[in-house]
Amino acid sequence: MKWQEVRELFPDQFVLLSILEYKIQEDKKIVTEVAPIKTIPTEDANKAFFSAEPGSIVYHTSNEDCVIHLRKDPLLRVRRGS
């Protein structure tokens, strides 16, 4: 199912998705095909996000595109401020 179809079926909700197809452009994974698993209540979204299985994500349908920003060095810590 395309992301736009998911947005129409589940407007303004968090949804647990299984990623079926994606393409990588620079530092972004652009998800093109998904299988919705279930909707997630807003109060449970953070917990569901961090407990999602590999290949699955929790994403909000208010976003026009389903894009995952990739970190080049996920262990690198950034120091903010001075």
URKA-V643503 format. One record per helix or strand of 3 or more residues. SS is the DSSP state (h for helix, s for strand). FROM is the first residue (numbers start at 1). LEN is the number of residues. Records with the same first field share a line. If there is no record, write none. Layout:
# URKA-V643503
SS: FROM-LEN  FROM-LEN
This chain:
# URKA-V643503
h: 3-7  42-10
s: 14-12  28-13  56-5  67-3
